[in-house]
């Protein structure tokens, strides 16, 4: 049993020599096992999530010494991320990158499903594997069509499919679906891992313009991009933030130690093993620093949060047989690539228990205003992409829903969130003044789209401008308003103020169902 808390690792202030080792040459994809590339992609996503958390904690921390501590951690995580990026070979095209990211997502979905102790969360990861494999199959098919796939790539993807005529494949059954009120450490680690992987996927899709791809690839790329953003929104609902910054920091650093340790145990190449070993020792040093901060400012020991040891890491060789069982149980192979994965009954049932349904189904006093506002941000983002990828004759319905939800959401925020920030947060007036100005611009852009209608020749371009403005705005809200509300406003008051958001959340649930 591996207990990261028993190891000191490399302290943050003793790394001058070690940074020179963080400049590895890229792996040769022909000489390395496919698992290695997928593990590197996974850890890049986890390191990116660590950098985001440290940056946010630094911005919201009023104490200069603690801001400096988070800045040191962020710098260390950023250097590790750059080293991992340097390990990846340069792809020949954006489609090949998308395929590699989706393959990594399938692999980690299946691994987490096998490691997850809670049956309900296990179902979520299994459904993720089905959806992400559908994306892999689509990309492999498109790459084969445009002549950019290496020989046999589509065959390798298709070989996992069960035989259509195989009567011996039993229906895949699950255990009970109940979930404890608060997930255990392994479940929290799993949720942090999959959210980081999905956020990395969403960021990749946001960085590549679909218009630059080959024409046959564009509709597939746009559709998968939208679906991945929906996955991010769903997985946010699985990450129940522990109590306070220090506890969250412990869980994140603990999870990084866990993942590096797992990959180290199963890596065969000596050079890559040395990278995993070095990064593990660095993360153990981060965990030691986080442990000291928890003890100093929260008066608690890390063992109270994460326990005394991690289960031994599972191997990855069972992932493919598990995927075959899932496909045999829930999916006709002819449905692959048909954009009907969400219509598979079991997948739809599991998805309906997540996201906005999971939030709005609870009583108002079980959810707070920040929870609902973030859920609505995610739903509005998804509606932007539904409108963008829809053909002209089908754009009216998602666009009308988008217009209505933005109007309800902004009105509720003006009456509750902005007012609360002005009253309770130091400097809150300046923060809300800038946000209100951004909302004024969003209303102007939205009015122009409404007046022109979905048939306007410049509708798509104007929609993208509005989408980018909205996403930038909600990023500012979540960074500068919501984090401050969590820190400075009592939880019971945040719960009481959720009521204005409930109608919009329920409407989003009805539309998603």
Secondary structure, 3 states (H helix, E strand, C coil): CECHHHCCCCCCCCCHHHHCCCCCCCCCCCCCCHHHHHHHHHHHHHHHHHHHHHHHHHHHCCCHHHHHHHHHHHHHHHHHHHHHHHHCCCCCCHHHHHHHHHHHHHHHHHHHHHHCCCHHHHHHHHHHHHHHHHHHHHHHHHHHHCCCCCCCHHHHHHCCCCCCCCCCCCCCCCCCCCCCCCCCHHHHHHHHHHHHHHHHHHHHHHHCCHHHCCHHHHHHHHHHHHHHHHHHHHHHCCCCCCCCHHHHHHHHHHHHHHHHHHHHHHCCCHHHHHHHHHHHHHHHHHHHHHHHHHHHHHCCCCHHHHCCCECCCCCCCCHHHHHHHHHHHHCCHHHCCCCCHHHCHHHHHHHHCCHHHHHHCCCHHHCCHHHHHHHHHHHHHHHHHHHHHCCHHHHHHHHHHHHHHHHHHHHHHHHCHHHHHHHHCCCHHHHHHHHHHHHHHHHHHHHHHHHHCCCCCCHHHHHHHHHHHHHHHHHHHHHHHHHHHHHHCCHHHHHHCCHHHHHHHHHHHHHHC
